């Protein structure tokens, strides 16, 4: 028994030393989206702080493509030593596995570290839309089933799912028009070719403030600091309990030593408590958050299940 206890103590001690020695070289963060996208901006801000706290460079590596699957797959296949991390987000991890076969199992092949942001969305329309508030908006669309159109950056995109989720909650029948990306979808909306959309606050806040778009409410349970005067759809559209937000975080490959997982998670939690990071996230239209690895893992399980229900109820399918 004494030998067993000594062995366990030695393992614990060596694990502690391992965690203390980490990191001793630069850490690569793979971002499965192009530069300037919400996940990219959020990950870079956190990476800058982590570099200061841990004394090592955090190299940001953008690997976009296939809805985030290419970059995610690269991290899943990386050596689980804490030197390759993933800028995680809801698209490739919570949504895509419910729409098509992926080369990874989001709930098994990654070690969640911490959430860093919830991204609120907003119900927006062209300024000419015949409604002045969310209740009037719902009444107008509900009275004209099939007449109005709503856009997204593509079939199965987060904006598409949140649009379907809102339509279902408000009992609306509208035609979905998918575009190849957020930019053309926004151009069509501003140009009046599309009636409304449910898009990220990050992408629409500027258009709202300069009058190019009309806003009726945000999708989160509470108002967002980026648009403090805009009510939630739960209150403004009389939809109790309605809540939807994309998420962003950091993950590592499955099998990364627990000591390193906990070290990184603790450091990320510290980052998310700093006033300047909170302020910069709000400026981007993001709600800063943090979590423990176990909380993040439970959250991811719940999100994947929730999106599965939305996709099934709306009958959403994409071509393989």
SEGUDO-257721 format. One line per 3 residues: number of its first residue (from 1); for each residue x, y, z of C-alpha. Coordinates in Angstrom, 2 decimals. Each point is the difference from the previous one (the first is absolute). Last residue first. Layout:
BEGIN
NUM) X/Y/Z ~ ...
This chain:
BEGIN
320) -23.72/16.61/-49.37 ~ -2.81/2.40/-0.82 ~ -1.46/1.73/3.02
317) -3.11/-0.89/1.95 ~ -2.24/2.00/2.32 ~ -3.35/-1.58/0.88
314) -0.84/2.88/2.34 ~ -0.84/-2.32/2.93 ~ 3.04/-2.20/-0.69
311) 2.43/2.89/-0.26 ~ -1.31/1.71/3.15 ~ 0.07/-3.29/1.96
308) 3.55/-0.84/-1.06 ~ 0.99/3.54/0.88 ~ -1.11/-0.56/3.59
305) 1.82/-3.32/0.30 ~ 3.26/1.48/-1.24 ~ -0.45/2.92/2.38
302) -0.62/-2.21/3.04 ~ 3.06/-2.13/-0.63 ~ 2.10/3.12/-0.56
299) -1.19/1.51/3.30 ~ 0.91/-3.17/1.89 ~ 3.52/0.12/-1.47
296) 0.32/3.73/0.81 ~ -1.05/-0.57/3.60 ~ 2.53/-2.81/0.32
293) 2.79/2.13/-1.48 ~ -0.87/2.88/2.37 ~ -1.81/3.00/-1.42
290) 0.42/3.52/-1.35 ~ -2.22/2.75/-1.40 ~ 0.33/3.23/-2.02
287) -3.15/1.05/-1.95 ~ 1.01/0.89/-3.55 ~ -1.02/3.06/-2.05
284) 3.57/0.81/-0.95 ~ 0.05/3.01/2.33 ~ -1.30/-2.32/2.73
281) 2.99/-2.27/-0.56 ~ 2.38/2.95/0.21 ~ -1.50/1.12/3.32
278) 0.14/-3.47/1.54 ~ 3.60/-0.38/-1.18 ~ 0.91/3.37/1.51
275) -1.68/-0.77/3.33 ~ 1.88/-3.29/0.59 ~ -2.25/-2.84/1.15
272) 0.13/-1.86/-3.31 ~ 3.77/-0.22/0.18 ~ -0.09/-1.60/3.45
269) -2.44/-2.65/-1.26 ~ 2.36/-0.64/-2.90 ~ 2.90/-0.55/2.44
266) -2.04/-2.44/2.08 ~ -1.06/-1.94/-3.09 ~ 3.58/-0.17/-1.25
263) 1.29/-1.41/3.29 ~ -2.96/-2.39/0.32 ~ 0.56/-1.45/-3.46
260) 3.74/-0.17/0.63 ~ -0.46/-2.01/3.20 ~ -2.61/-2.19/-1.69
257) 2.51/-1.12/-2.60 ~ -1.30/0.52/-3.57 ~ -1.72/-3.25/-0.98
254) -2.67/1.68/-2.09 ~ 1.48/2.83/-2.06 ~ -0.29/3.46/1.58
251) -2.93/2.41/0.22 ~ -0.58/3.77/0.24 ~ -3.32/1.81/-0.15
248) -2.66/1.65/-2.15 ~ -3.80/-0.30/0.20 ~ -2.99/0.86/-2.15
245) -3.02/1.37/1.80 ~ -3.69/-0.87/0.25 ~ -2.62/0.66/2.65
242) -3.80/-0.02/0.04 ~ -1.25/-0.72/3.52 ~ -3.13/2.12/-0.31
239) -0.70/1.08/-3.59 ~ -1.95/3.27/0.30 ~ 1.78/1.58/-2.99
236) 1.68/2.74/2.06 ~ 0.53/-2.05/3.17 ~ 1.44/-3.24/-1.38
233) 1.29/1.90/-3.01 ~ 2.36/1.83/2.34 ~ -0.19/3.78/0.08
230) 2.32/2.38/-1.90 ~ 1.22/3.04/1.98 ~ 3.12/-1.79/1.24
227) 1.23/-0.83/-3.52 ~ 3.66/-1.04/0.53 ~ -0.71/-0.62/3.70
224) -2.36/-2.83/-0.92 ~ -3.47/-0.32/1.46 ~ -0.79/-3.15/1.94
221) -1.30/-3.41/-1.08 ~ 1.83/0.33/-3.32 ~ -1.72/0.28/-3.39
218) 0.07/3.76/-0.43 ~ -2.97/2.17/-1.00 ~ -1.77/1.96/-2.72
215) 2.85/1.60/-1.97 ~ -0.38/2.15/-3.13 ~ 2.91/0.06/-2.44
212) 1.81/2.70/-1.99 ~ -0.51/2.52/2.80 ~ 3.63/0.73/0.89
209) -0.25/-1.72/3.38 ~ -1.73/-3.06/-1.39 ~ 2.53/-0.46/-2.80
206) 2.87/0.22/2.50 ~ -1.62/-2.52/2.36 ~ -0.68/-2.48/-2.81
203) 2.99/-2.35/-0.22 ~ 0.91/-0.12/3.69 ~ -3.67/-0.20/1.01
200) -0.07/-3.31/-1.84 ~ -2.88/-0.52/-2.42 ~ -3.70/-0.87/0.04
197) -1.29/1.20/-3.37 ~ -2.73/2.02/-1.60 ~ -1.77/1.04/-3.21
194) 2.48/-0.93/-2.72 ~ 0.55/1.91/-3.26 ~ -0.06/3.31/1.93
191) 3.56/1.04/-0.76 ~ 0.98/-0.21/3.67 ~ -1.30/-3.58/0.09
188) 1.68/-0.99/-3.27 ~ 3.31/1.50/1.10 ~ -0.25/-1.81/3.34
185) -0.46/-3.36/-1.71 ~ 2.84/0.81/-2.40 ~ 2.34/0.73/2.94
182) -1.10/-2.89/2.24 ~ 1.06/-2.76/-2.38 ~ -1.25/-1.94/-2.98
179) -3.63/1.02/0.35 ~ -3.03/-1.92/1.26 ~ -3.57/1.27/-0.53
176) -2.44/-1.42/2.56 ~ -3.68/0.61/-0.73 ~ -2.28/0.99/2.87
173) -2.69/-1.65/2.13 ~ -0.11/1.46/3.51 ~ -1.14/-1.66/3.23
170) 2.07/2.32/2.23 ~ 2.00/-2.88/1.51 ~ 0.29/-1.74/-3.38
167) 1.07/3.15/-1.81 ~ 2.58/0.74/2.71 ~ 1.51/-3.49/-0.19
164) 0.00/0.10/-3.80 ~ 1.88/3.31/0.08 ~ 2.34/-1.38/2.65
161) 0.72/-3.00/-2.20 ~ 0.63/2.12/-3.09 ~ 2.23/2.42/1.89
158) 2.01/-2.95/1.34 ~ 0.57/-1.30/-3.51 ~ -1.91/-3.11/-1.06
155) -0.83/1.39/-3.42 ~ 2.22/2.98/-0.68 ~ 0.96/3.50/1.15
152) -3.61/0.65/0.95 ~ -3.06/1.77/-1.40 ~ -3.65/0.41/0.91
149) -2.86/0.37/-2.46 ~ -3.60/1.19/0.46 ~ -3.11/-1.09/-1.87
146) -0.20/-3.64/1.11 ~ -2.53/0.66/2.74 ~ -1.29/3.60/0.01
143) -1.76/0.65/3.32 ~ 2.87/-1.61/1.93 ~ 2.50/2.32/-1.69
140) -1.90/3.16/0.96 ~ -0.91/-1.13/3.53 ~ 3.58/-1.11/0.77
137) 1.39/3.36/-1.14 ~ -2.63/1.88/2.00 ~ 1.06/-1.87/3.13
134) 3.67/0.65/-0.78 ~ -0.34/3.77/-0.38 ~ -0.56/2.68/-2.64
131) -1.39/-2.17/-2.79 ~ -0.50/0.46/-3.74 ~ 3.56/-0.86/-1.17
128) 1.39/3.08/-1.75 ~ 3.10/0.12/2.21 ~ 1.08/-3.44/-1.34
125) -0.22/-2.61/2.72 ~ 1.85/-1.26/3.07 ~ -0.54/-2.61/2.70
122) 3.25/0.01/1.98 ~ 2.56/-2.63/0.93 ~ 2.04/-0.29/3.18
119) 3.45/-1.59/-0.07 ~ 0.87/-1.75/3.25 ~ 3.67/0.28/0.78
116) 3.07/-1.57/1.64 ~ -1.05/-3.56/0.78 ~ 2.71/-2.02/1.66
113) 2.32/-2.97/-0.49 ~ -1.95/-2.70/-1.87 ~ 2.07/-3.14/-0.73
110) -0.84/-1.04/-3.55 ~ -0.55/-3.30/-1.82 ~ -2.93/-1.27/2.05
107) -2.76/2.66/-0.11 ~ 0.91/1.44/-3.40 ~ 0.27/-3.44/-1.59
104) 2.29/0.53/-2.95 ~ 0.08/-0.61/-3.75 ~ -3.48/1.48/-0.31
101) -3.17/-1.56/-1.38 ~ -2.67/2.55/-0.77 ~ -2.59/2.28/1.54
98) 0.04/-0.83/3.71 ~ 3.81/-0.14/0.14 ~ 0.01/3.47/-1.65
95) -1.94/1.77/2.75 ~ 1.72/-0.47/3.36 ~ 3.71/-0.38/-0.86
92) 0.53/1.51/-3.46 ~ -2.40/2.92/0.46 ~ 0.00/0.43/3.80
89) 3.56/1.24/0.29 ~ 3.42/-1.15/1.13 ~ 3.28/1.82/-0.51
86) 1.96/-3.22/0.14 ~ 3.28/-0.66/1.78 ~ 3.33/-1.54/-1.01
83) 2.84/0.10/2.55 ~ -1.91/-1.65/2.82 ~ 1.57/-3.43/-0.54
80) -2.83/-1.80/-1.80 ~ 1.89/-0.48/-3.30 ~ -2.24/1.34/-2.77
77) -2.71/-2.04/-1.74 ~ -2.91/1.71/1.78 ~ 1.68/3.35/-0.62
74) 0.23/-0.52/-3.76 ~ -3.60/-1.28/-0.12 ~ -1.20/3.25/1.57
71) 1.87/2.06/-2.57 ~ -1.55/-1.87/-2.92 ~ -3.49/-0.27/1.55
68) -0.61/3.71/0.45 ~ -2.85/0.20/-2.51 ~ 1.92/-1.95/-2.61
65) 2.89/2.48/-0.07 ~ 2.13/2.28/2.14 ~ 3.48/-0.74/1.37
62) 1.12/3.16/1.81 ~ 3.09/-0.61/2.18 ~ 0.44/2.34/2.97
59) 3.36/-0.50/1.70 ~ -0.17/0.45/3.76 ~ 3.48/1.01/1.13
56) 1.16/-1.05/3.46 ~ 0.22/1.77/3.35 ~ -3.08/-1.62/1.48
53) -1.86/3.15/1.08 ~ 1.12/2.23/-2.87 ~ -0.63/-2.65/-2.64
50) -3.34/-0.78/1.59 ~ -0.97/3.66/-0.36 ~ 0.79/0.14/-3.71
47) -1.71/-3.37/-0.54 ~ -3.21/1.25/1.59 ~ -0.22/2.92/-2.44
44) 0.96/-2.25/-2.91 ~ -2.68/-2.56/0.84 ~ -2.79/2.61/0.06
41) 1.02/1.54/-3.32 ~ 0.30/-3.38/-1.75 ~ -3.24/-1.36/1.45
38) -1.85/3.15/-1.13 ~ 1.38/-0.03/-3.57 ~ 2.75/2.50/-0.81
35) 2.50/-2.56/-1.26 ~ -1.53/-3.09/-1.60 ~ -1.44/-2.86/2.09
32) 1.32/-3.26/1.44 ~ 2.31/1.84/2.42 ~ 2.92/-2.22/0.99
29) 1.81/1.26/3.08 ~ 3.69/-0.93/0.04 ~ 1.90/0.19/3.29
26) 3.61/1.20/0.12 ~ 2.51/-1.92/2.17 ~ 0.53/-0.81/3.70
23) -3.65/-0.07/1.03 ~ -0.22/-1.85/2.30 ~ 2.73/-0.58/2.57
20) -2.47/0.53/2.87 ~ -2.45/-2.51/-1.53 ~ 2.71/-2.63/-0.30
17) 1.18/0.67/3.57 ~ -3.56/-0.55/1.26 ~ -0.30/-3.20/-2.02
14) 3.34/-1.23/1.38 ~ -1.25/0.64/3.55 ~ -3.31/-1.76/-0.62
11) 1.79/-2.98/-1.52 ~ 2.49/-0.13/2.90 ~ -2.84/0.15/2.53
8) -1.78/-2.84/-1.77 ~ 3.19/-2.08/0.03 ~ 0.60/0.73/3.70
5) -3.56/-1.01/0.80 ~ 0.41/-3.24/-1.94 ~ 3.31/-0.74/1.72
2) -1.58/0.58/3.44 ~ -2.85/-2.36/-0.90
